[in-house]
Amino acid sequence: MVSSPSDLQPPGQPPSRPKQSGFELRARWPTSISGIPSDLYADIHNLGSASLPAPNGMTLIALTLGRGTQNYTCSPGSTAAPVAIGAVAELLDITALLPLLPANEVTKILNELPSYLINYSFDQLENSSIPACGRHYFTKAGVPTFDLGKKGKLSGKKAAAITAPGGKGVDWLQLTAVDPSTLKAAYRVQTVKGKPPKSCQGQPAAIEVQYAAQYWFYA
């Protein structure tokens, strides 16, 4: 169990939060973990000019933080842009935080968590009190996969994307299910880092870029 939000605060001064440029996560939050209502959803906007489709008719199954790497390849001596080949991430269950947070601060705090999480090593996270609930990876066929154990599994395809605030993090995504899946959709939002260098010049053949994000899962 998560004992308090301070589990995520690194020593010293906290990092500055990336400017959100009009993006925000709006939601109606439950007062307890049991019986999470179906109307709890990610409604993501960029001043009305860009958005991800709402998960209409679906039920929220899990709200998680992902911490891992976005992975790219480069050809030796090339000046082309790195090619994305997938990602790996541990998924951490943050639903236990909800009843611990002030009702008027839930959205603000949850949206700041990826900026804190990026400062932690994987060893630190494994030894923390934040419960791991799954893993994100790509199959050999290049299918983005999310294994949440008893909560379900999503083999996904990118259905929609919008540029992250400030363009510094990887895109915000809606992924919808392909076979085999027991979940229907996932949203990757509030991304921090993860983008590759602009050119392969001077880069190794394999590039791993650290990132963190919120992931919302629906059935």
C-alpha positions as CSV (number, residue, x, y, z in Angstrom):
1,M,0.0,0.0,0.0
2,V,1.1,3.6,-0.5
3,S,1.5,5.2,2.9
4,S,1.4,8.8,1.7
5,P,2.1,11.0,-1.4
6,S,5.5,11.8,0.1
7,D,6.6,8.3,-1.1
8,L,7.1,9.9,-4.5
9,Q,9.0,13.0,-3.4
10,P,12.7,12.9,-4.1
11,P,15.2,14.3,-1.6
12,G,16.0,18.0,-1.9
13,Q,14.0,20.4,-4.0
14,P,11.4,18.9,-6.2
15,P,11.8,19.3,-9.9
16,S,10.0,22.0,-11.7
17,R,6.8,20.8,-13.4
18,P,6.7,21.2,-17.2
19,K,4.3,23.9,-18.2
20,Q,1.0,22.4,-19.3
21,S,0.1,24.9,-22.0
22,G,-3.6,24.5,-21.5
23,F,-3.6,20.8,-21.1
24,E,-5.2,19.4,-18.0
25,L,-6.7,16.1,-16.7
26,R,-10.3,16.6,-15.6
27,A,-12.1,13.8,-13.7
28,R,-14.8,13.1,-11.2
29,W,-13.0,11.2,-8.4
30,P,-14.3,8.4,-6.2
31,T,-14.1,8.7,-2.4
32,S,-13.0,5.1,-2.0
33,I,-11.2,2.5,-4.1
34,S,-14.0,0.0,-4.1
35,G,-16.6,0.5,-6.9
36,I,-14.7,3.0,-9.0
37,P,-17.5,4.7,-11.0
38,S,-17.7,4.3,-14.8
39,D,-17.9,8.1,-15.2
40,L,-14.3,8.5,-14.0
41,Y,-12.4,9.2,-17.3
42,A,-9.6,11.1,-18.8
43,D,-11.0,14.2,-20.6
44,I,-7.9,15.7,-22.2
45,H,-7.9,19.0,-24.0
46,N,-5.5,21.5,-25.5
47,L,-7.5,24.7,-25.3
48,G,-10.1,22.9,-27.5
49,S,-7.8,22.6,-30.5
50,A,-6.6,19.0,-29.9
51,S,-8.0,16.1,-27.9
52,L,-8.1,12.4,-27.5
53,P,-11.5,10.6,-27.9
54,A,-13.3,10.0,-24.6
55,P,-13.7,6.3,-23.6
56,N,-17.5,6.4,-24.1
57,G,-19.3,3.3,-22.9
58,M,-16.2,1.9,-21.1
59,T,-15.3,1.4,-17.5
60,L,-12.1,2.4,-15.8
61,I,-10.2,-0.6,-14.6
62,A,-6.9,0.8,-13.5
63,L,-5.1,4.1,-13.1
64,T,-1.3,3.7,-13.2
65,L,2.0,5.4,-13.5
66,G,4.5,3.9,-16.1
67,R,8.2,4.2,-15.6
68,G,10.5,2.9,-18.3
69,T,12.3,3.6,-21.5
70,Q,11.3,4.5,-25.1
71,N,13.6,2.5,-27.4
72,Y,15.1,3.5,-30.8
73,T,17.6,2.4,-33.3
74,C,20.2,4.2,-35.5
75,S,22.2,3.1,-38.5
76,P,25.9,3.6,-38.0
77,G,27.0,7.0,-39.5
78,S,23.5,8.0,-40.4
79,T,22.2,11.5,-39.9
80,A,18.6,10.4,-40.2
81,A,16.2,10.5,-37.2
82,P,16.2,7.5,-34.9
83,V,13.6,4.9,-35.6
84,A,11.2,3.9,-32.8
85,I,11.1,0.2,-32.0
86,G,9.0,0.1,-28.9
87,A,9.1,0.6,-25.1
88,V,9.3,-1.2,-21.8
89,A,7.9,0.1,-18.5
90,E,6.8,-1.0,-15.1
91,L,3.3,-0.1,-14.2
92,L,2.6,1.2,-10.7
93,D,-0.9,1.2,-9.2
94,I,-1.8,4.7,-7.9
95,T,-5.5,4.1,-7.2
96,A,-4.6,3.7,-3.5
97,L,-3.6,7.4,-3.4
98,L,-7.1,8.6,-4.2
99,P,-8.6,8.5,-0.7
100,L,-5.5,10.0,0.8
101,L,-5.6,13.2,-1.3
102,P,-7.5,16.4,-0.6
103,A,-10.6,16.4,-2.9
104,N,-9.6,19.7,-4.4
105,E,-6.0,18.7,-5.1
106,V,-6.4,15.2,-6.6
107,T,-6.1,16.3,-10.3
108,K,-3.1,18.6,-9.6
109,I,-1.2,16.1,-7.6
110,L,-1.8,13.1,-10.0
111,N,-0.8,15.2,-13.0
112,E,2.5,16.1,-11.3
113,L,3.5,12.6,-10.3
114,P,5.2,11.6,-13.6
115,S,7.6,14.6,-13.2
116,Y,8.6,13.2,-9.8
117,L,8.7,9.6,-10.9
118,I,11.3,10.2,-13.6
119,N,13.8,11.1,-10.9
120,Y,13.7,7.6,-9.4
121,S,15.8,4.6,-10.5
122,F,14.0,1.2,-11.0
123,D,15.7,-0.2,-7.9
124,Q,14.3,2.7,-5.8
125,L,10.8,2.1,-7.2
126,E,11.0,-1.7,-6.5
127,N,12.0,-0.9,-2.9
128,S,9.2,1.7,-2.4
129,S,5.8,1.2,-1.0
130,I,4.1,1.8,-4.4
131,P,2.6,-1.5,-5.6
132,A,3.6,-2.7,-9.0
133,C,0.6,-3.9,-11.0
134,G,1.9,-4.8,-14.4
135,R,4.3,-4.4,-17.2
136,H,4.3,-2.7,-20.7
137,Y,6.3,-4.1,-23.5
138,F,6.3,-4.7,-27.3
139,T,6.0,-8.2,-28.8
140,K,8.3,-9.5,-31.5
141,A,5.6,-8.5,-34.0
142,G,5.8,-4.9,-32.7
143,V,2.4,-4.9,-30.8
144,P,2.3,-2.7,-27.7
145,T,1.2,-4.9,-24.9
146,F,0.1,-4.1,-21.3
147,D,-0.1,-7.0,-18.9
148,L,-2.0,-6.1,-15.7
149,G,-2.3,-9.6,-14.3
150,K,-5.7,-10.3,-12.8
151,K,-7.0,-6.9,-14.0
152,G,-6.5,-7.9,-17.6
153,K,-4.4,-7.5,-20.7
154,L,-4.3,-5.2,-23.6
155,S,-2.7,-5.8,-27.0
156,G,-3.1,-2.4,-28.6
157,K,-2.9,-0.3,-31.7
158,K,-2.6,3.5,-31.8
159,A,-6.0,5.0,-32.4
160,A,-5.2,8.7,-31.7
161,A,-2.3,10.9,-30.8
162,I,-1.8,14.5,-29.7
163,T,1.5,16.3,-29.1
164,A,2.5,16.5,-25.4
165,P,2.5,20.0,-23.8
166,G,5.6,21.9,-24.9
167,G,6.6,19.0,-27.2
168,K,9.2,17.7,-24.7
169,G,7.5,14.4,-23.8
170,V,6.4,11.6,-26.1
171,D,2.9,12.0,-27.6
172,W,-0.2,11.4,-25.6
173,L,-2.0,8.4,-27.0
174,Q,-5.3,6.5,-27.1
175,L,-4.7,2.8,-27.8
176,T,-7.5,0.4,-28.7
177,A,-7.6,-3.4,-28.4
178,V,-6.6,-6.0,-30.9
179,D,-6.7,-9.7,-30.3
180,P,-5.8,-11.1,-27.8
181,S,-7.1,-8.6,-25.3
182,T,-9.4,-8.6,-22.2
183,L,-9.2,-4.8,-21.9
184,K,-10.7,-2.4,-24.5
185,A,-8.5,0.7,-24.4
186,A,-5.6,2.5,-22.8
187,Y,-4.6,6.2,-22.6
188,R,-1.0,7.4,-22.2
189,V,-1.1,11.0,-20.9
190,Q,1.0,13.4,-18.8
191,T,4.2,12.1,-20.4
192,V,7.6,13.2,-19.2
193,K,10.7,12.8,-21.5
194,G,11.0,9.7,-23.8
195,K,11.8,11.6,-27.1
196,P,14.9,10.6,-29.1
197,P,17.7,12.9,-30.2
198,K,16.8,14.6,-33.5
199,S,19.6,12.9,-35.4
200,C,21.5,9.6,-35.3
201,Q,24.8,11.5,-35.7
202,G,27.1,10.4,-33.0
203,Q,24.5,8.1,-31.4
204,P,24.9,4.4,-30.7
205,A,22.9,1.8,-32.7
206,A,20.5,1.3,-29.8
207,I,19.1,4.2,-27.8
208,E,17.1,4.0,-24.6
209,V,15.4,7.2,-23.4
210,Q,13.9,7.3,-19.9
211,Y,10.3,8.3,-19.6
212,A,7.3,8.4,-17.2
213,A,3.6,8.8,-17.9
214,Q,0.1,8.1,-16.6
215,Y,-1.7,5.1,-18.1
216,W,-5.5,4.8,-17.8
217,F,-7.0,1.4,-18.7
218,Y,-10.6,0.6,-19.6
219,A,-12.8,-2.4,-20.2
